[in-house]
């Protein structure tokens, strides 16, 4: 996975003979770029903390809920390409180390999920996982994108898409690239899998309790708003408005 950036990087920056330095730099670069939470900053410009509205998640799906579809799509694209860019950058620096891209991608995902300046409470990592897959193998990116869309439409819950992809991709990549370090990459990717599934446990709990926003919200917004019936201070109805820190919501009939 040789980056196109590599050709423009001066030879003096090649730390390929120092694996420890390469890993440390890649983790730092991936994490810091991953920490850039566009959803958080957009919400701040709108005058609210995105983690206290909608689903409580600092990610593209919650931007769709609280700000709008166009803003949410822009955030999703940004989150994909921040991980992609981070990998391209470090592979350009340490291209002779096969697992560097994987290390950077996982660090970017962890940065997105646990940004230091947000009290380590960020997004859920799916878009950044997508950017990692795109950088590692663009063909697998499209296969898993179609798979995720299929799972989400069938289940009608967004959370099943990212958790399914995060669980399957490491093993698929490890098997396909088993002759070129894929097994090592698999174990590194499983770190991201654990973090992504951990961040979605609250979604599974809410599904069990009947309190999770359905994917059909995108085209049937009123039905979901009526189902939850929670109104913001300005009179705007936000389906799935958080009432408590533990994520529970207050139904209108209560």
Backbone as JSON, one array per atom type, in Angstrom:
{
  "sequence": "XXXXXXXXXXXXXXXXXXXXXXXXXXXXXXXXXXXXXXXXXXXXXXXXXXXXXXXXXXXXXXXXXXXXXXXXXXXXXXXXXXXXXXXXXXXXXXXXXXXXXXXXXXXXXXXXXXXXXXXXXXXXXXXXXXXXXXXXXXXXXXXXXXXXXXXXXXXXXXXXXXXXXXXXXXXXXXXXXXXXXXXXXXXXXXXXXXXXXXXXXXXXXXXXXXXXXXXXXXXXXXXXXXXXXXXXXXXXXXXXXXXXXXXXXXXXXX",
  "N": [[0.85, -1.19, 0.0], [1.52, 1.5, -1.12], [1.9, 4.93, -0.79], [0.79, 7.7, -2.81], [1.83, 10.02, -2.0], [4.35, 9.48, -1.29], [6.29, 9.88, -3.28], [6.8, 12.57, -3.2], [8.01, 13.07, -0.83], [10.85, 14.03, 0.96], [13.99, 12.26, 1.04], [15.28, 12.4, 3.46], [13.35, 12.22, 5.33], [12.75, 9.6, 5.67], [12.13, 7.24, 7.89], [12.23, 4.57, 7.89], [14.04, 2.66, 8.74], [13.85, 2.65, 11.42], [11.74, 1.18, 13.15], [10.3, 1.51, 15.6], [10.14, 4.3, 15.95], [8.72, 4.92, 13.65], [6.23, 3.69, 14.16], [5.42, 5.1, 16.47], [5.26, 7.76, 15.53], [3.31, 7.41, 13.54], [1.08, 6.6, 15.03], [0.68, 8.94, 16.53], [0.18, 10.86, 14.49], [-2.08, 9.72, 13.22], [-3.92, 9.63, 15.37], [-4.18, 12.38, 16.14], [-5.13, 13.62, 13.79], [-7.46, 12.17, 13.53], [-8.82, 13.13, 15.71], [-10.01, 15.48, 14.93], [-13.02, 16.79, 15.01], [-15.49, 17.47, 13.07], [-18.25, 17.49, 13.24], [-18.71, 18.26, 15.87], [-17.71, 20.89, 15.88], [-19.32, 22.16, 13.96], [-21.81, 21.99, 15.21], [-21.26, 23.59, 17.45], [-20.99, 26.07, 16.23], [-23.6, 26.43, 15.59], [-24.6, 26.85, 18.03], [-24.9, 24.88, 20.02], [-24.08, 21.91, 21.94], [-23.34, 19.04, 20.35], [-23.31, 16.59, 21.55], [-25.23, 16.63, 23.44], [-27.64, 16.63, 22.27], [-30.05, 15.22, 19.97], [-29.0, 12.01, 19.1], [-26.94, 12.06, 20.82], [-24.44, 11.58, 19.93], [-21.28, 12.44, 18.59], [-21.11, 12.66, 15.62], [-21.59, 12.0, 12.05], [-24.2, 10.95, 11.58], [-25.71, 12.02, 13.67], [-25.49, 14.69, 13.11], [-27.09, 14.84, 10.88], [-29.57, 14.42, 12.11], [-29.78, 16.61, 13.9], [-28.95, 18.93, 12.56], [-29.1, 18.76, 9.69], [-29.53, 17.05, 6.47], [-27.66, 17.65, 4.4], [-25.5, 18.83, 5.76], [-24.85, 16.68, 7.38], [-24.03, 14.77, 5.47], [-21.76, 16.04, 4.48], [-20.12, 16.03, 6.74], [-19.78, 13.27, 7.06], [-18.3, 12.61, 4.76], [-16.01, 14.12, 5.26], [-15.06, 12.84, 7.61], [-14.47, 10.33, 6.61], [-12.39, 10.9, 4.81], [-10.47, 12.1, 6.4], [-9.27, 10.04, 7.82], [-8.35, 8.57, 5.66], [-6.53, 10.39, 4.5], [-4.68, 10.64, 6.61], [-3.55, 8.07, 6.63], [-2.45, 7.95, 4.05], [-0.51, 9.9, 4.36], [1.28, 8.9, 6.36], [2.04, 6.47, 5.22], [3.37, 7.47, 3.07], [5.59, 8.44, 4.36], [6.65, 6.19, 5.67], [6.76, 4.02, 3.87], [7.91, 1.5, 3.4], [7.15, -0.15, 5.4], [4.82, -2.46, 5.97], [2.59, -2.56, 7.8], [2.11, 0.0, 8.67], [0.14, 1.68, 7.6], [-2.16, 0.44, 8.58], [-1.82, 0.74, 11.36], [-1.92, 3.55, 11.54], [-4.51, 4.05, 10.58], [-6.13, 2.76, 12.52], [-5.41, 4.3, 14.74], [-6.46, 6.76, 13.92], [-9.18, 6.19, 13.91], [-9.56, 5.7, 16.65], [-8.9, 8.22, 17.58], [-11.04, 9.68, 16.58], [-13.14, 8.53, 18.01], [-12.33, 8.87, 20.67], [-11.57, 11.75, 21.33], [-9.21, 13.94, 22.77], [-9.72, 16.6, 23.6], [-12.4, 16.7, 23.94], [-13.12, 15.47, 26.21], [-12.69, 12.8, 25.76], [-14.95, 11.78, 24.58], [-16.29, 11.2, 21.77], [-17.2, 10.56, 18.4], [-18.5, 7.56, 16.79], [-16.96, 6.15, 15.06], [-17.43, 4.91, 12.53], [-17.34, 6.17, 9.94], [-14.66, 6.9, 9.83], [-13.52, 4.39, 9.96], [-14.37, 3.56, 7.47], [-12.81, 5.24, 5.84], [-10.32, 4.22, 6.45], [-10.5, 1.6, 5.44], [-10.85, 2.28, 2.75], [-8.35, 3.37, 2.13], [-6.73, 1.17, 2.52], [-7.66, -0.87, 0.85], [-9.36, -0.21, -1.88], [-11.26, -1.66, -3.26], [-12.37, -3.42, -1.41], [-13.52, -1.51, 0.16], [-15.79, -0.62, -1.31], [-17.23, -3.0, -1.47], [-17.79, -3.53, 1.26], [-19.18, -1.21, 1.85], [-21.54, -1.48, 0.35], [-22.47, -3.77, 1.6], [-22.87, -2.78, 4.24], [-24.89, -0.87, 3.8], [-26.94, -2.55, 2.96], [-27.35, -4.11, 5.3], [-28.19, -2.11, 7.1], [-30.58, -1.18, 5.9], [-32.13, -3.52, 5.97], [-32.28, -4.06, 8.73], [-33.18, -1.65, 9.72], [-31.9, -0.07, 11.52], [-29.2, 2.02, 12.16], [-26.9, 1.33, 13.63], [-26.28, -1.38, 13.28], [-24.93, -1.57, 10.88], [-22.21, -0.34, 11.03], [-21.14, -1.9, 13.17], [-21.25, -4.51, 12.19], [-19.59, -4.36, 9.92], [-17.17, -3.57, 11.12], [-16.61, -5.83, 12.6], [-16.28, -7.85, 10.67], [-14.45, -6.97, 8.7], [-11.63, -6.98, 9.6], [-11.01, -9.75, 9.64], [-11.57, -10.52, 7.02], [-9.71, -8.95, 5.61], [-7.34, -9.89, 6.74], [-7.35, -12.51, 5.84], [-7.37, -12.28, 2.99], [-4.98, -10.93, 2.51], [-3.08, -12.6, 3.61], [-0.59, -13.56, 2.9], [1.05, -11.41, 2.93], [1.49, -10.07, 5.38], [-1.05, -9.73, 6.37], [-2.26, -11.01, 8.54], [-1.08, -9.87, 10.8], [-1.99, -7.27, 10.48], [-4.68, -7.77, 10.84], [-4.96, -8.32, 13.61], [-4.26, -5.83, 14.63], [-6.31, -4.25, 13.57], [-8.46, -5.3, 14.95], [-8.44, -3.97, 17.34], [-9.66, -1.54, 16.78], [-12.14, -2.6, 16.13], [-13.1, -3.51, 18.62], [-13.32, -1.05, 19.98], [-15.24, 0.31, 18.39], [-17.51, -1.37, 18.58], [-17.89, -1.26, 21.34], [-18.62, 1.46, 21.61], [-21.11, 1.33, 20.51], [-22.71, -0.09, 22.17], [-24.62, 1.18, 23.75], [-26.52, 1.81, 21.86], [-27.53, -0.72, 21.18], [-28.68, -1.37, 23.59], [-30.7, 0.55, 23.69], [-32.23, -0.22, 21.51], [-33.25, -2.62, 22.41], [-34.88, -1.63, 24.41], [-36.68, -0.2, 22.97], [-36.1, 2.42, 22.34], [-34.48, 3.44, 20.37], [-33.56, 5.45, 17.62], [-34.91, 4.99, 14.41], [-33.63, 4.03, 11.16], [-35.29, 4.77, 9.12], [-36.03, 7.27, 9.75], [-34.88, 9.16, 8.09], [-36.5, 9.49, 5.84], [-38.95, 9.54, 6.93], [-39.42, 11.47, 8.92], [-41.28, 12.81, 10.58], [-42.85, 10.77, 11.72], [-41.05, 9.47, 13.44], [-40.42, 11.61, 15.1], [-42.89, 12.08, 16.27], [-43.15, 9.66, 17.57], [-41.28, 9.77, 19.63], [-41.67, 12.33, 20.66], [-40.38, 14.57, 21.93], [-39.57, 17.79, 22.78], [-37.51, 20.52, 21.94], [-36.05, 23.38, 23.65], [-36.45, 25.62, 22.03], [-38.72, 25.05, 20.73], [-38.47, 23.32, 18.66], [-38.79, 20.05, 17.5], [-36.86, 17.38, 18.49], [-36.25, 14.24, 17.65], [-35.38, 11.72, 19.88], [-34.13, 13.16, 21.95], [-31.74, 13.65, 24.46], [-32.27, 13.01, 27.85], [-31.01, 12.37, 30.16], [-27.7, 11.68, 31.48], [-27.13, 9.04, 31.15], [-28.26, 8.3, 28.82], [-30.96, 7.72, 28.53], [-34.26, 8.46, 27.3], [-37.11, 10.63, 27.38], [-40.35, 9.71, 27.01], [-43.25, 11.01, 25.31], [-45.66, 10.26, 26.43], [-45.1, 9.92, 29.05]],
  "CA": [[0.0, 0.0, 0.0], [2.45, 2.61, -1.24], [1.16, 6.17, -0.97], [1.19, 8.61, -3.88], [2.55, 11.1, -1.36], [5.72, 9.04, -1.07], [7.19, 10.43, -4.27], [7.09, 13.96, -2.91], [8.6, 13.16, 0.51], [12.32, 14.0, 0.9], [14.58, 11.03, 1.57], [15.7, 12.62, 4.83], [12.24, 11.92, 6.23], [12.5, 8.16, 5.66], [12.53, 6.62, 9.14], [11.87, 3.16, 7.73], [14.98, 1.8, 9.46], [13.57, 2.78, 12.84], [10.34, 0.79, 13.26], [9.65, 2.08, 16.79], [9.84, 5.69, 15.65], [7.67, 4.92, 12.64], [4.97, 3.37, 14.82], [5.06, 6.2, 17.37], [4.84, 8.9, 14.71], [2.07, 7.04, 12.87], [0.01, 6.64, 16.03], [0.44, 10.34, 16.86], [-0.44, 11.51, 13.34], [-3.42, 9.17, 13.05], [-4.79, 10.05, 16.47], [-4.43, 13.83, 16.12], [-6.02, 13.9, 12.67], [-8.75, 11.56, 13.87], [-9.48, 13.96, 16.74], [-10.7, 16.64, 14.33], [-14.45, 16.46, 15.0], [-16.23, 18.5, 12.35], [-19.62, 17.51, 13.77], [-18.68, 19.03, 17.12], [-17.5, 22.31, 15.58], [-20.52, 22.66, 13.28], [-22.84, 22.19, 16.24], [-20.87, 24.74, 18.26], [-21.33, 27.25, 15.44], [-25.06, 26.55, 15.66], [-24.94, 27.24, 19.39], [-25.2, 23.8, 20.96], [-23.15, 20.79, 22.03], [-24.01, 17.95, 19.66], [-23.37, 15.43, 22.43], [-26.38, 16.8, 24.33], [-28.83, 16.68, 21.44], [-30.23, 14.09, 19.07], [-28.6, 10.72, 19.65], [-25.85, 12.25, 21.77], [-23.21, 11.13, 19.3], [-20.59, 13.47, 17.81], [-20.82, 12.05, 14.33], [-22.39, 12.44, 10.89], [-25.62, 10.59, 11.71], [-26.37, 12.96, 14.57], [-25.58, 15.97, 12.4], [-28.3, 14.71, 10.06], [-30.71, 14.57, 13.0], [-29.87, 17.9, 14.58], [-28.65, 20.07, 11.68], [-29.69, 18.54, 8.37], [-28.93, 15.99, 5.67], [-26.48, 18.12, 3.67], [-24.41, 18.97, 6.73], [-24.46, 15.33, 7.8], [-23.28, 14.15, 4.38], [-20.45, 16.69, 4.43], [-19.34, 15.53, 7.88], [-19.43, 11.87, 6.78], [-17.21, 12.63, 3.77], [-14.82, 14.63, 5.96], [-14.57, 11.82, 8.53], [-13.87, 9.27, 5.8], [-11.13, 11.31, 4.18], [-9.42, 12.44, 7.36], [-8.55, 8.79, 8.06], [-7.68, 8.24, 4.4], [-5.39, 11.29, 4.36], [-3.7, 10.29, 7.63], [-2.86, 6.86, 6.17], [-1.62, 8.32, 2.9], [0.61, 10.68, 4.86], [2.28, 8.06, 7.04], [2.57, 5.5, 4.26], [4.34, 8.23, 2.31], [6.81, 8.56, 5.17], [7.2, 4.89, 6.07], [6.15, 3.1, 2.91], [8.5, 0.17, 3.39], [6.63, -0.9, 6.55], [3.48, -2.82, 5.52], [1.48, -2.37, 8.74], [2.02, 1.38, 9.11], [-1.18, 2.19, 7.23], [-3.13, -0.13, 9.52], [-1.6, 1.4, 12.65], [-2.42, 4.92, 11.42], [-5.96, 4.0, 10.46], [-6.72, 2.44, 13.83], [-5.2, 5.48, 15.58], [-7.41, 7.78, 13.48], [-10.5, 5.76, 14.41], [-9.56, 5.92, 18.1], [-8.95, 9.67, 17.77], [-12.42, 10.1, 16.32], [-14.0, 8.04, 19.1], [-11.87, 9.37, 21.97], [-10.78, 12.98, 21.18], [-8.77, 14.39, 24.09], [-10.28, 17.9, 23.98], [-13.84, 16.53, 24.17], [-13.26, 14.56, 27.34], [-12.63, 11.45, 25.21], [-16.29, 11.36, 24.17], [-16.49, 11.69, 20.42], [-18.12, 9.81, 17.56], [-18.51, 6.11, 16.93], [-15.86, 5.6, 14.29], [-17.74, 4.18, 11.3], [-16.84, 6.87, 8.75], [-13.19, 6.8, 9.85], [-13.24, 3.02, 9.56], [-14.53, 3.54, 6.02], [-11.62, 5.85, 5.26], [-9.21, 3.26, 6.64], [-10.69, 0.54, 4.45], [-10.61, 2.87, 1.43], [-6.9, 3.52, 1.94], [-6.07, -0.14, 2.54], [-8.08, -1.61, -0.35], [-10.57, 0.49, -2.33], [-12.27, -2.64, -3.7], [-13.06, -3.88, -0.21], [-14.34, -0.38, 0.62], [-17.09, -0.63, -1.99], [-17.93, -4.22, -1.07], [-18.31, -3.36, 2.61], [-20.17, -0.13, 1.82], [-22.8, -2.09, -0.1], [-22.89, -4.67, 2.68], [-23.37, -1.98, 5.36], [-26.18, -0.3, 3.39], [-27.9, -3.66, 2.97], [-27.64, -4.45, 6.7], [-28.94, -1.0, 7.71], [-31.94, -1.17, 5.34], [-32.84, -4.7, 6.45], [-32.51, -3.95, 10.17], [-33.76, -0.32, 9.99], [-31.12, 0.6, 12.56], [-27.88, 2.35, 11.64], [-25.81, 0.75, 14.41], [-25.91, -2.71, 12.82], [-24.0, -1.43, 9.77], [-20.81, -0.21, 11.46], [-20.65, -2.99, 14.02], [-21.06, -5.68, 11.33], [-18.4, -4.14, 9.1], [-15.98, -3.57, 11.98], [-16.35, -7.2, 13.04], [-15.92, -8.71, 9.56], [-13.34, -6.48, 7.87], [-10.29, -7.46, 9.98], [-10.81, -11.15, 9.25], [-11.54, -10.56, 5.56], [-8.43, -8.39, 5.18], [-6.29, -10.81, 7.18], [-7.35, -13.7, 4.97], [-7.01, -11.92, 1.62], [-3.57, -10.51, 2.47], [-2.38, -13.46, 4.57], [0.78, -13.79, 2.45], [1.83, -10.16, 2.99], [1.32, -9.39, 6.67], [-2.46, -9.49, 6.66], [-2.61, -11.52, 9.87], [-0.67, -8.84, 11.76], [-2.94, -6.17, 10.3], [-5.95, -8.2, 11.41], [-4.95, -8.13, 15.06], [-4.28, -4.39, 14.9], [-7.66, -3.76, 13.24], [-9.41, -5.75, 15.97], [-8.48, -2.92, 18.37], [-10.72, -0.63, 16.34], [-13.4, -3.34, 16.23], [-13.53, -3.48, 20.02], [-13.72, 0.32, 20.31], [-16.49, 0.63, 17.68], [-18.62, -2.13, 19.19], [-18.08, -0.67, 22.67], [-19.35, 2.72, 21.48], [-22.47, 1.06, 20.04], [-23.46, -0.88, 23.16], [-25.79, 1.95, 24.18], [-27.52, 1.68, 20.79], [-28.17, -2.02, 21.33], [-29.54, -1.29, 24.78], [-31.88, 1.34, 23.35], [-33.06, -1.03, 20.62], [-33.95, -3.57, 23.28], [-35.89, -0.9, 25.18], [-37.56, 0.5, 22.04], [-35.79, 3.84, 22.4], [-33.49, 3.8, 19.37], [-34.06, 6.08, 16.41], [-34.83, 4.1, 13.26], [-33.02, 4.58, 9.96], [-36.38, 5.35, 8.31], [-36.14, 8.67, 10.13], [-34.41, 10.01, 6.99], [-37.6, 9.8, 4.92], [-40.21, 9.58, 7.68], [-38.98, 12.21, 10.1], [-42.41, 13.15, 11.46], [-43.27, 9.59, 12.46], [-40.11, 9.26, 14.53], [-40.58, 12.74, 16.04], [-44.12, 11.82, 17.02], [-42.94, 8.48, 18.41], [-40.56, 10.17, 20.82], [-42.4, 13.48, 21.16], [-39.59, 15.4, 22.82], [-39.44, 19.1, 22.16], [-36.41, 21.33, 22.4], [-36.45, 24.64, 24.27], [-36.88, 26.59, 21.03], [-39.94, 24.58, 20.1], [-38.14, 22.36, 17.62], [-38.82, 18.67, 17.98], [-35.7, 16.55, 18.19], [-36.43, 12.84, 18.04], [-34.27, 11.14, 20.62], [-33.45, 14.15, 22.78], [-31.23, 13.04, 25.67], [-32.78, 13.59, 29.09], [-30.08, 12.05, 31.25], [-26.36, 11.34, 31.03], [-27.03, 7.62, 30.82], [-28.77, 8.09, 27.48], [-32.38, 7.47, 28.49], [-35.06, 9.55, 26.8], [-38.41, 10.76, 28.02], [-41.44, 9.62, 26.05], [-44.26, 12.01, 25.47], [-46.75, 9.79, 27.29], [-44.67, 9.95, 30.44]],
  "C": [[0.89, 1.24, 0.0], [1.7, 3.89, -1.57], [1.7, 6.99, -2.14], [1.96, 9.79, -3.32], [4.04, 10.78, -1.27], [6.71, 9.71, -2.02], [7.62, 11.86, -3.96], [7.74, 14.16, -1.54], [10.11, 13.07, 0.41], [12.87, 12.75, 1.56], [14.97, 11.18, 3.02], [14.61, 12.32, 5.84], [11.96, 10.43, 6.32], [13.05, 7.53, 6.93], [12.27, 5.12, 9.1], [12.79, 2.22, 8.48], [14.81, 1.86, 10.97], [12.09, 2.47, 13.07], [9.61, 1.41, 14.46], [9.25, 3.53, 16.55], [8.7, 5.79, 14.65], [6.3, 4.66, 13.27], [4.5, 4.52, 15.7], [4.54, 7.4, 16.59], [3.5, 8.61, 14.04], [0.88, 7.07, 13.82], [-0.34, 8.09, 16.35], [-0.28, 11.06, 15.73], [-1.88, 11.03, 13.16], [-4.38, 9.67, 14.12], [-5.16, 11.53, 16.38], [-5.33, 14.23, 14.96], [-7.41, 13.34, 12.94], [-9.53, 12.39, 14.87], [-10.25, 15.14, 16.17], [-12.17, 16.28, 14.15], [-15.25, 17.59, 14.36], [-17.66, 18.61, 12.86], [-19.71, 18.37, 15.02], [-18.58, 20.52, 16.82], [-18.69, 22.92, 14.85], [-21.62, 22.93, 14.28], [-22.53, 23.39, 17.12], [-21.2, 26.04, 17.54], [-22.83, 27.51, 15.45], [-25.53, 26.86, 17.07], [-25.28, 26.13, 20.35], [-24.11, 22.74, 20.91], [-23.85, 19.57, 21.45], [-24.15, 16.71, 20.53], [-24.53, 15.5, 23.41], [-27.68, 16.9, 23.55], [-28.88, 15.46, 20.54], [-29.86, 12.78, 19.73], [-27.49, 10.84, 20.68], [-24.49, 11.87, 21.22], [-22.59, 12.26, 18.47], [-20.14, 12.87, 16.49], [-21.8, 12.5, 13.27], [-23.87, 12.14, 11.05], [-26.36, 11.55, 12.62], [-26.43, 14.36, 13.99], [-26.81, 15.97, 11.5], [-29.54, 14.98, 10.9], [-30.88, 16.01, 13.48], [-29.65, 19.12, 13.69], [-29.3, 19.92, 10.31], [-28.91, 17.52, 7.56], [-27.66, 16.44, 4.97], [-25.28, 18.25, 4.59], [-23.92, 17.61, 7.18], [-23.65, 14.61, 6.74], [-21.88, 14.73, 4.29], [-19.55, 16.18, 5.55], [-18.9, 14.09, 7.63], [-18.26, 11.8, 5.8], [-15.91, 13.09, 4.43], [-14.22, 13.55, 6.85], [-13.94, 10.64, 7.79], [-12.47, 9.68, 5.34], [-10.07, 11.8, 5.17], [-8.6, 11.19, 7.7], [-7.75, 8.4, 6.82], [-6.41, 9.09, 4.24], [-4.29, 10.94, 5.37], [-2.88, 9.07, 7.2], [-1.94, 7.17, 4.99], [-0.36, 9.07, 3.36], [1.69, 9.79, 5.47], [2.84, 6.98, 6.14], [3.58, 6.18, 3.34], [5.66, 8.35, 3.04], [7.48, 7.22, 5.42], [6.69, 3.78, 5.14], [6.7, 1.7, 2.9], [8.07, -0.67, 4.59], [5.16, -1.21, 6.3], [2.34, -2.47, 6.49], [1.29, -0.92, 9.17], [0.66, 1.98, 8.78], [-2.25, 1.7, 8.19], [-3.03, 0.55, 10.88], [-2.18, 2.82, 12.62], [-3.93, 4.95, 11.37], [-6.65, 3.73, 11.78], [-6.56, 3.63, 14.78], [-6.17, 6.59, 15.22], [-8.83, 7.46, 13.97], [-10.61, 6.03, 15.91], [-9.58, 7.42, 18.42], [-10.35, 10.21, 17.57], [-13.34, 9.72, 17.47], [-13.64, 8.68, 20.43], [-11.01, 10.63, 21.82], [-10.46, 13.59, 22.55], [-9.45, 15.68, 24.52], [-11.8, 17.86, 24.18], [-14.09, 15.58, 25.33], [-13.31, 13.11, 26.91], [-14.01, 10.89, 24.88], [-16.6, 11.96, 22.81], [-17.52, 10.9, 19.65], [-17.99, 8.31, 17.76], [-17.63, 5.39, 15.93], [-16.16, 4.97, 12.94], [-17.16, 4.85, 10.06], [-15.31, 6.77, 8.68], [-12.73, 5.38, 9.55], [-13.36, 2.9, 8.04], [-13.33, 4.13, 5.32], [-10.41, 4.95, 5.37], [-9.3, 2.14, 5.61], [-10.4, 1.05, 3.05], [-9.12, 2.97, 1.14], [-6.2, 2.16, 1.83], [-6.41, -0.97, 1.3], [-9.4, -1.01, -0.83], [-11.66, -0.48, -2.79], [-13.06, -3.16, -2.51], [-13.93, -2.77, 0.36], [-15.72, -0.44, 0.0], [-17.9, -1.88, -1.64], [-18.56, -4.05, 0.31], [-19.3, -2.2, 2.71], [-21.52, -0.67, 1.4], [-23.35, -3.01, 0.98], [-23.51, -3.89, 3.84], [-24.74, -1.38, 5.03], [-27.27, -1.37, 3.44], [-28.32, -3.99, 4.4], [-28.51, -3.37, 7.36], [-30.38, -0.99, 7.2], [-32.75, -2.36, 5.86], [-33.21, -4.57, 7.92], [-33.28, -2.69, 10.56], [-33.11, 0.38, 11.17], [-29.69, 0.79, 12.05], [-26.77, 1.56, 12.33], [-25.38, -0.63, 13.94], [-24.92, -2.67, 11.65], [-22.56, -1.35, 10.22], [-20.31, -1.36, 12.31], [-20.4, -4.26, 13.19], [-19.78, -5.54, 10.51], [-17.13, -4.21, 9.95], [-15.62, -4.97, 12.45], [-15.82, -8.07, 11.9], [-14.67, -8.28, 8.82], [-11.97, -7.0, 8.31], [-10.01, -8.88, 9.51], [-10.74, -11.29, 7.73], [-10.19, -10.06, 5.04], [-7.28, -9.34, 5.54], [-6.19, -12.03, 6.28], [-6.86, -13.37, 3.57], [-5.53, -11.59, 1.5], [-2.71, -11.33, 3.42], [-0.93, -13.71, 4.18], [1.65, -12.55, 2.57], [1.55, -9.37, 4.27], [-0.11, -9.13, 7.07], [-2.89, -9.94, 8.04], [-2.24, -10.5, 10.94], [-1.63, -7.65, 11.69], [-4.28, -6.51, 10.94], [-6.01, -7.94, 12.91], [-4.94, -6.65, 15.44], [-5.67, -3.82, 14.66], [-8.69, -4.17, 14.29], [-9.48, -4.78, 17.16], [-9.59, -1.94, 18.06], [-12.09, -1.31, 16.45], [-13.96, -3.28, 17.64], [-14.04, -2.1, 20.4], [-15.05, 0.68, 19.66], [-17.67, -0.09, 18.29], [-18.92, -1.59, 20.58], [-18.92, 0.6, 22.59], [-20.79, 2.52, 21.02], [-23.3, 0.25, 21.04], [-24.72, -0.16, 23.62], [-26.9, 1.89, 23.14], [-28.27, 0.35, 20.9], [-29.1, -2.04, 22.53], [-30.83, -0.54, 24.45], [-32.81, 0.59, 22.4], [-33.9, -2.0, 21.44], [-35.09, -2.9, 24.03], [-36.89, -0.16, 24.28], [-37.31, 1.99, 21.96], [-34.77, 4.29, 21.36], [-34.15, 4.39, 18.13], [-33.87, 5.15, 15.22], [-34.22, 4.81, 12.06], [-34.06, 5.26, 9.07], [-36.68, 6.79, 8.69], [-35.79, 9.59, 8.97], [-35.54, 10.4, 6.05], [-38.96, 9.84, 5.63], [-39.97, 10.26, 9.02], [-40.12, 12.45, 11.09], [-42.84, 11.96, 12.31], [-42.35, 9.34, 13.66], [-40.2, 10.38, 15.56], [-41.82, 12.53, 16.9], [-43.95, 10.65, 17.98], [-42.25, 8.85, 19.71], [-41.16, 11.41, 21.46], [-41.65, 14.34, 22.14], [-39.32, 16.71, 22.12], [-38.29, 19.88, 22.77], [-36.92, 22.66, 22.96], [-36.97, 25.66, 23.27], [-38.12, 26.16, 20.28], [-39.72, 23.58, 18.99], [-38.14, 20.96, 18.2], [-37.59, 17.92, 17.53], [-36.04, 15.13, 18.6], [-35.18, 12.39, 18.78], [-33.47, 12.19, 21.37], [-33.0, 13.49, 24.08], [-31.75, 13.77, 26.9], [-31.82, 13.4, 30.25], [-28.74, 11.65, 30.67], [-26.25, 9.87, 30.62], [-27.69, 7.29, 29.48], [-30.25, 7.81, 27.4], [-33.13, 8.69, 27.96], [-36.42, 9.53, 27.5], [-39.49, 10.71, 26.94], [-42.52, 10.64, 26.36], [-45.38, 11.57, 26.41], [-46.37, 9.76, 28.77], [-44.84, 11.33, 31.05]]
}
